[in-house]
């Protein structure tokens, strides 16, 4: 999973620009994945959220699912339970970026959806479900949170992981599965579309490198400690979203 379509370069962070937050995966049982519209019920099968890091001064310095995703070149092992029923499913893989989530509407959601088919399952699993929209509220503690301050805990939104699902400990590494062994340059290329919840507008970008490169829309272009590109691609401008911490092209 990479923010930029077609990008499989492990030298680039999958979700860059200090967009820290949880990684969440849901499934939805459907009659025909090719024609399903996503309005059916969903159940959570995976999450990689947050864990405290010794000596961390703020939530930015703690362990996050996004940091694990970046460390593993955009790959995350998501086991599929043998207890699921055979048939078609939609799989929703999602990152919630919390760098501007200190005010309502500031969290950013990066999602991609896959059409999959499961065979050989027992069909005994009956997980509880949620709906989209409806699973998230702007006031949820996992969506409205200031990660630039020290955190004592974090609750991943979207309800509990199903009993047949997996909860990965943030900061636990890539493991021994596909996340550490698969070739990121192989396989089909998917897309992830950022949905911006908004935030306060600033007046000036942070400092960084000279304009020898450009930042795509929704990418980071400035902020406290930012040393990357500060020039936005044509059609967008560098705007303060969480001044002075974060500016992005919009």
C-alpha positions as YAML, in Angstrom:
chain: A
units: angstrom
residues:
- id: 1
  name: UNK
  ca: [0.00, 0.00, 0.00]
- id: 2
  name: UNK
  ca: [1.57, 3.26, -1.16]
- id: 3
  name: UNK
  ca: [0.03, 6.73, -1.20]
- id: 4
  name: UNK
  ca: [1.19, 7.37, -4.76]
- id: 5
  name: UNK
  ca: [-0.37, 5.12, -7.44]
- id: 6
  name: UNK
  ca: [2.16, 2.74, -8.98]
- id: 7
  name: UNK
  ca: [4.94, 3.59, -6.51]
- id: 8
  name: UNK
  ca: [6.74, 0.43, -5.36]
- id: 9
  name: UNK
  ca: [10.11, 2.02, -4.56]
- id: 10
  name: UNK
  ca: [11.18, 0.98, -1.07]
- id: 11
  name: UNK
  ca: [13.37, 4.08, -0.84]
- id: 12
  name: UNK
  ca: [10.17, 6.11, -0.58]
- id: 13
  name: UNK
  ca: [8.00, 5.82, 2.50]
- id: 14
  name: UNK
  ca: [4.68, 4.15, 1.74]
- id: 15
  name: UNK
  ca: [2.79, 6.82, 3.70]
- id: 16
  name: UNK
  ca: [5.34, 9.59, 4.15]
- id: 17
  name: UNK
  ca: [5.44, 13.04, 5.68]
- id: 18
  name: UNK
  ca: [4.96, 11.99, 9.32]
- id: 19
  name: UNK
  ca: [1.42, 10.82, 8.56]
- id: 20
  name: UNK
  ca: [1.39, 8.59, 11.65]
- id: 21
  name: UNK
  ca: [-1.66, 6.59, 12.62]
- id: 22
  name: UNK
  ca: [-3.20, 3.11, 12.55]
- id: 23
  name: UNK
  ca: [-3.41, 0.58, 9.72]
- id: 24
  name: UNK
  ca: [-6.83, -1.13, 9.56]
- id: 25
  name: UNK
  ca: [-8.27, -3.86, 7.33]
- id: 26
  name: UNK
  ca: [-11.95, -4.81, 6.95]
- id: 27
  name: UNK
  ca: [-13.78, -7.48, 4.96]
- id: 28
  name: UNK
  ca: [-17.32, -7.43, 3.58]
- id: 29
  name: UNK
  ca: [-19.08, -10.58, 2.32]
- id: 30
  name: UNK
  ca: [-20.75, -9.90, -1.03]
- id: 31
  name: UNK
  ca: [-22.50, -11.89, -3.74]
- id: 32
  name: UNK
  ca: [-20.31, -10.55, -6.53]
- id: 33
  name: UNK
  ca: [-17.15, -8.59, -5.75]
- id: 34
  name: UNK
  ca: [-16.96, -7.24, -9.29]
- id: 35
  name: UNK
  ca: [-20.26, -5.39, -8.96]
- id: 36
  name: UNK
  ca: [-20.48, -4.74, -5.19]
- id: 37
  name: UNK
  ca: [-20.72, -1.08, -4.19]
- id: 38
  name: UNK
  ca: [-19.43, -1.29, -0.60]
- id: 39
  name: UNK
  ca: [-22.80, -0.65, 1.05]
- id: 40
  name: UNK
  ca: [-22.84, -4.09, 2.70]
- id: 41
  name: UNK
  ca: [-21.74, -4.71, 6.30]
- id: 42
  name: UNK
  ca: [-18.03, -4.81, 7.18]
- id: 43
  name: UNK
  ca: [-16.05, -6.56, 9.90]
- id: 44
  name: UNK
  ca: [-12.53, -5.74, 11.05]
- id: 45
  name: UNK
  ca: [-9.96, -8.49, 10.50]
- id: 46
  name: UNK
  ca: [-6.75, -6.60, 11.25]
- id: 47
  name: UNK
  ca: [-5.33, -3.57, 12.98]
- id: 48
  name: UNK
  ca: [-1.86, -2.24, 13.74]
- id: 49
  name: UNK
  ca: [-2.38, 0.77, 15.95]
- id: 50
  name: UNK
  ca: [-0.17, 2.39, 18.57]
- id: 51
  name: UNK
  ca: [2.20, 1.46, 21.36]
- id: 52
  name: UNK
  ca: [4.24, 3.65, 23.66]
- id: 53
  name: UNK
  ca: [7.95, 3.94, 23.00]
- id: 54
  name: UNK
  ca: [10.33, 4.34, 25.90]
- id: 55
  name: UNK
  ca: [11.66, 7.87, 26.15]
- id: 56
  name: UNK
  ca: [9.19, 9.29, 23.62]
- id: 57
  name: UNK
  ca: [8.36, 12.94, 24.20]
- id: 58
  name: UNK
  ca: [5.19, 12.92, 22.12]
- id: 59
  name: UNK
  ca: [2.93, 10.59, 20.18]
- id: 60
  name: UNK
  ca: [4.93, 11.35, 17.04]
- id: 61
  name: UNK
  ca: [7.85, 9.47, 18.57]
- id: 62
  name: UNK
  ca: [5.81, 6.39, 19.58]
- id: 63
  name: UNK
  ca: [5.25, 3.21, 17.56]
- id: 64
  name: UNK
  ca: [2.49, 3.37, 14.94]
- id: 65
  name: UNK
  ca: [1.03, 1.09, 12.30]
- id: 66
  name: UNK
  ca: [2.11, 3.55, 9.61]
- id: 67
  name: UNK
  ca: [5.70, 3.34, 10.81]
- id: 68
  name: UNK
  ca: [5.51, -0.46, 10.52]
- id: 69
  name: UNK
  ca: [4.05, -0.11, 7.02]
- id: 70
  name: UNK
  ca: [6.89, 2.21, 6.01]
- id: 71
  name: UNK
  ca: [9.53, -0.08, 7.53]
- id: 72
  name: UNK
  ca: [8.12, -3.00, 5.51]
- id: 73
  name: UNK
  ca: [8.03, -1.16, 2.16]
- id: 74
  name: UNK
  ca: [4.28, -0.67, 2.14]
- id: 75
  name: UNK
  ca: [3.56, -4.34, 2.89]
- id: 76
  name: UNK
  ca: [1.56, -5.72, 5.81]
- id: 77
  name: UNK
  ca: [0.77, -9.37, 6.55]
- id: 78
  name: UNK
  ca: [-3.00, -9.76, 6.97]
- id: 79
  name: UNK
  ca: [-4.00, -13.39, 7.70]
- id: 80
  name: UNK
  ca: [-7.33, -14.63, 6.32]
- id: 81
  name: UNK
  ca: [-9.09, -16.98, 8.75]
- id: 82
  name: UNK
  ca: [-10.07, -20.50, 7.64]
- id: 83
  name: UNK
  ca: [-13.32, -19.98, 9.57]
- id: 84
  name: UNK
  ca: [-14.72, -17.56, 6.99]
- id: 85
  name: UNK
  ca: [-17.33, -18.69, 4.51]
- id: 86
  name: UNK
  ca: [-16.35, -19.33, 0.91]
- id: 87
  name: UNK
  ca: [-17.25, -16.73, -1.68]
- id: 88
  name: UNK
  ca: [-16.59, -13.17, -2.77]
- id: 89
  name: UNK
  ca: [-15.47, -10.39, -0.44]
- id: 90
  name: UNK
  ca: [-14.44, -6.77, -0.60]
- id: 91
  name: UNK
  ca: [-11.28, -5.98, 1.37]
- id: 92
  name: UNK
  ca: [-10.85, -2.42, 2.64]
- id: 93
  name: UNK
  ca: [-7.26, -1.53, 3.62]
- id: 94
  name: UNK
  ca: [-6.96, 1.82, 5.35]
- id: 95
  name: UNK
  ca: [-4.54, 4.20, 6.99]
- id: 96
  name: UNK
  ca: [-5.78, 7.02, 9.22]
- id: 97
  name: UNK
  ca: [-3.20, 9.81, 9.28]
- id: 98
  name: UNK
  ca: [-3.36, 11.74, 12.55]
- id: 99
  name: UNK
  ca: [-0.78, 14.49, 12.06]
- id: 100
  name: UNK
  ca: [-3.55, 17.13, 11.85]
- id: 101
  name: UNK
  ca: [-6.15, 15.31, 13.97]
- id: 102
  name: UNK
  ca: [-5.94, 17.68, 16.93]
- id: 103
  name: UNK
  ca: [-9.04, 19.49, 15.69]
- id: 104
  name: UNK
  ca: [-12.33, 18.05, 14.46]
- id: 105
  name: UNK
  ca: [-12.16, 17.07, 10.81]
- id: 106
  name: UNK
  ca: [-8.37, 17.07, 10.75]
- id: 107
  name: UNK
  ca: [-7.76, 13.33, 10.43]
- id: 108
  name: UNK
  ca: [-6.99, 12.08, 6.93]
- id: 109
  name: UNK
  ca: [-8.16, 8.73, 5.57]
- id: 110
  name: UNK
  ca: [-6.20, 6.78, 2.96]
- id: 111
  name: UNK
  ca: [-8.13, 3.79, 1.61]
- id: 112
  name: UNK
  ca: [-7.89, 1.18, -1.08]
- id: 113
  name: UNK
  ca: [-10.31, -1.63, -1.86]
- id: 114
  name: UNK
  ca: [-9.65, -5.10, -3.25]
- id: 115
  name: UNK
  ca: [-11.96, -7.72, -4.72]
- id: 116
  name: UNK
  ca: [-11.07, -11.17, -3.41]
- id: 117
  name: UNK
  ca: [-12.51, -14.69, -3.38]
- id: 118
  name: UNK
  ca: [-12.10, -17.13, -0.48]
- id: 119
  name: UNK
  ca: [-12.24, -20.91, -0.80]
- id: 120
  name: UNK
  ca: [-11.70, -23.77, 1.62]
- id: 121
  name: UNK
  ca: [-13.27, -21.97, 4.58]
- id: 122
  name: UNK
  ca: [-15.52, -23.57, 7.18]
- id: 123
  name: UNK
  ca: [-18.05, -20.76, 7.35]
- id: 124
  name: UNK
  ca: [-18.31, -20.98, 11.13]
- id: 125
  name: UNK
  ca: [-17.23, -17.39, 11.83]
- id: 126
  name: UNK
  ca: [-20.05, -14.94, 12.57]
- id: 127
  name: UNK
  ca: [-18.25, -11.65, 13.27]
- id: 128
  name: UNK
  ca: [-20.07, -8.50, 14.35]
- id: 129
  name: UNK
  ca: [-20.21, -5.83, 11.67]
- id: 130
  name: UNK
  ca: [-20.14, -2.08, 11.08]
- id: 131
  name: UNK
  ca: [-21.29, 0.10, 8.19]
- id: 132
  name: UNK
  ca: [-19.58, 2.78, 6.10]
- id: 133
  name: UNK
  ca: [-20.53, 5.53, 6.55]
- id: 134
  name: UNK
  ca: [-21.37, 5.14, 10.22]
- id: 135
  name: UNK
  ca: [-18.41, 3.26, 11.69]
- id: 136
  name: UNK
  ca: [-16.51, 6.46, 12.46]
- id: 137
  name: UNK
  ca: [-17.48, 9.69, 14.19]
- id: 138
  name: UNK
  ca: [-15.45, 12.89, 14.12]
- id: 139
  name: UNK
  ca: [-15.39, 12.83, 17.93]
- id: 140
  name: UNK
  ca: [-14.03, 9.28, 18.25]
- id: 141
  name: UNK
  ca: [-10.92, 9.33, 20.50]
- id: 142
  name: UNK
  ca: [-8.97, 7.53, 17.78]
- id: 143
  name: UNK
  ca: [-9.88, 10.20, 15.21]
- id: 144
  name: UNK
  ca: [-9.87, 13.40, 17.27]
- id: 145
  name: UNK
  ca: [-6.46, 13.22, 18.96]
- id: 146
  name: UNK
  ca: [-3.36, 15.38, 19.25]
- id: 147
  name: UNK
  ca: [-0.41, 13.09, 18.61]
- id: 148
  name: UNK
  ca: [2.02, 16.00, 19.00]
- id: 149
  name: UNK
  ca: [1.52, 15.75, 22.76]
- id: 150
  name: UNK
  ca: [2.50, 12.81, 24.97]
- id: 151
  name: UNK
  ca: [-0.01, 9.95, 24.75]
- id: 152
  name: UNK
  ca: [-1.01, 7.60, 27.56]
- id: 153
  name: UNK
  ca: [-3.09, 5.40, 25.26]
- id: 154
  name: UNK
  ca: [-4.80, 5.18, 21.90]
- id: 155
  name: UNK
  ca: [-8.01, 3.43, 20.76]
- id: 156
  name: UNK
  ca: [-8.13, 2.38, 17.10]
- id: 157
  name: UNK
  ca: [-11.53, 3.44, 15.67]
- id: 158
  name: UNK
  ca: [-13.96, 1.15, 13.89]
- id: 159
  name: UNK
  ca: [-14.78, -1.25, 16.69]
- id: 160
  name: UNK
  ca: [-12.97, -4.35, 17.87]
- id: 161
  name: UNK
  ca: [-11.05, -6.78, 15.70]
- id: 162
  name: UNK
  ca: [-13.16, -9.88, 15.06]
- id: 163
  name: UNK
  ca: [-12.23, -12.98, 17.05]
- id: 164
  name: UNK
  ca: [-10.95, -14.56, 13.83]
- id: 165
  name: UNK
  ca: [-8.83, -11.48, 13.07]
- id: 166
  name: UNK
  ca: [-5.35, -10.30, 14.00]
- id: 167
  name: UNK
  ca: [-4.08, -7.44, 16.16]
- id: 168
  name: UNK
  ca: [-0.47, -6.58, 15.38]
- id: 169
  name: UNK
  ca: [1.60, -4.87, 18.05]
- id: 170
  name: UNK
  ca: [2.87, -1.55, 16.72]
- id: 171
  name: UNK
  ca: [6.65, -1.57, 16.51]
- id: 172
  name: UNK
  ca: [6.91, -5.37, 16.29]
- id: 173
  name: UNK
  ca: [8.67, -5.43, 12.93]
- id: 174
  name: UNK
  ca: [7.90, -7.07, 9.61]
- id: 175
  name: UNK
  ca: [7.73, -10.67, 10.85]
- id: 176
  name: UNK
  ca: [8.58, -13.66, 8.69]
- id: 177
  name: UNK
  ca: [5.71, -13.50, 6.19]
- id: 178
  name: UNK
  ca: [5.19, -11.59, 2.97]
- id: 179
  name: UNK
  ca: [5.93, -8.23, 4.58]
- id: 180
  name: UNK
  ca: [9.58, -9.24, 4.88]
- id: 181
  name: UNK
  ca: [10.00, -11.61, 1.93]
- id: 182
  name: UNK
  ca: [7.73, -10.54, -0.97]
- id: 183
  name: UNK
  ca: [9.10, -8.49, -3.84]
- id: 184
  name: UNK
  ca: [7.33, -5.14, -3.75]
- id: 185
  name: UNK
  ca: [7.88, -4.69, -7.48]
- id: 186
  name: UNK
  ca: [5.76, -7.74, -8.34]
- id: 187
  name: UNK
  ca: [1.99, -8.07, -8.45]
- id: 188
  name: UNK
  ca: [-0.85, -5.78, -9.52]
- id: 189
  name: UNK
  ca: [-0.74, -2.08, -8.76]
- id: 190
  name: UNK
  ca: [-3.58, -0.65, -6.67]
- id: 191
  name: UNK
  ca: [-4.50, 2.90, -5.77]
- id: 192
  name: UNK
  ca: [-4.99, 4.77, -2.51]
- id: 193
  name: UNK
  ca: [-7.06, 7.97, -2.60]
- id: 194
  name: UNK
  ca: [-6.65, 10.46, 0.28]
- id: 195
  name: UNK
  ca: [-9.87, 11.91, 1.68]
- id: 196
  name: UNK
  ca: [-9.02, 15.11, 3.48]
- id: 197
  name: UNK
  ca: [-11.10, 16.06, 6.48]
- id: 198
  name: UNK
  ca: [-9.87, 19.65, 6.48]
- id: 199
  name: UNK
  ca: [-8.10, 21.80, 9.01]
- id: 200
  name: UNK
  ca: [-7.15, 25.35, 9.78]
- id: 201
  name: UNK
  ca: [-5.48, 27.22, 6.96]
- id: 202
  name: UNK
  ca: [-2.13, 28.85, 7.55]
- id: 203
  name: UNK
  ca: [-0.35, 31.64, 5.76]
- id: 204
  name: UNK
  ca: [3.19, 30.46, 5.11]
- id: 205
  name: UNK
  ca: [4.92, 27.15, 4.42]
- id: 206
  name: UNK
  ca: [7.79, 25.74, 6.43]
- id: 207
  name: UNK
  ca: [11.35, 25.80, 5.25]
- id: 208
  name: UNK
  ca: [12.93, 23.01, 3.23]
- id: 209
  name: UNK
  ca: [14.91, 22.20, 0.13]
- id: 210
  name: UNK
  ca: [15.10, 24.56, -2.85]
- id: 211
  name: UNK
  ca: [12.40, 24.15, -5.51]
- id: 212
  name: UNK
  ca: [14.24, 21.47, -7.55]
- id: 213
  name: UNK
  ca: [11.34, 19.05, -7.05]
- id: 214
  name: UNK
  ca: [7.57, 19.20, -6.74]
- id: 215
  name: UNK
  ca: [5.11, 17.73, -4.26]
- id: 216
  name: UNK
  ca: [1.94, 16.02, -5.47]
- id: 217
  name: UNK
  ca: [-1.44, 17.20, -4.22]
- id: 218
  name: UNK
  ca: [-2.06, 16.12, -0.59]
- id: 219
  name: UNK
  ca: [1.67, 15.62, -0.01]
- id: 220
  name: UNK
  ca: [3.64, 17.39, 2.72]
- id: 221
  name: UNK
  ca: [5.37, 20.60, 1.62]
- id: 222
  name: UNK
  ca: [6.53, 22.15, 4.89]
- id: 223
  name: UNK
  ca: [6.33, 22.27, 8.66]
- id: 224
  name: UNK
  ca: [8.47, 22.07, 11.76]
- id: 225
  name: UNK
  ca: [11.65, 20.16, 10.96]
- id: 226
  name: UNK
  ca: [10.64, 19.56, 7.35]
- id: 227
  name: UNK
  ca: [13.62, 19.31, 4.99]
- id: 228
  name: UNK
  ca: [11.88, 17.93, 1.92]
- id: 229
  name: UNK
  ca: [10.43, 19.51, -1.17]
- id: 230
  name: UNK
  ca: [8.39, 22.72, -0.67]
- id: 231
  name: UNK
  ca: [7.08, 23.42, -4.17]
- id: 232
  name: UNK
  ca: [3.63, 22.07, -5.00]
- id: 233
  name: UNK
  ca: [2.69, 20.60, -8.35]
- id: 234
  name: UNK
  ca: [0.66, 22.77, -10.69]
- id: 235
  name: UNK
  ca: [-2.88, 23.29, -9.48]
- id: 236
  name: UNK
  ca: [-2.17, 23.20, -5.75]
- id: 237
  name: UNK
  ca: [-0.49, 25.45, -3.20]
- id: 238
  name: UNK
  ca: [1.32, 24.82, 0.08]
- id: 239
  name: UNK
  ca: [-1.15, 25.46, 2.89]
- id: 240
  name: UNK
  ca: [-0.80, 25.32, 6.66]
- id: 241
  name: UNK
  ca: [-3.00, 22.59, 8.10]
- id: 242
  name: UNK
  ca: [-1.56, 22.24, 11.60]
- id: 243
  name: UNK
  ca: [0.69, 25.28, 12.00]
- id: 244
  name: UNK
  ca: [3.60, 25.11, 12.65]
- id: 245
  name: UNK
  ca: [3.82, 21.31, 12.50]
- id: 246
  name: UNK
  ca: [2.43, 20.47, 9.09]
- id: 247
  name: UNK
  ca: [1.78, 22.05, 5.69]
- id: 248
  name: UNK
  ca: [0.46, 20.20, 2.67]
- id: 249
  name: UNK
  ca: [-0.28, 20.82, -0.99]
- id: 250
  name: UNK
  ca: [-4.00, 21.37, -1.54]
...
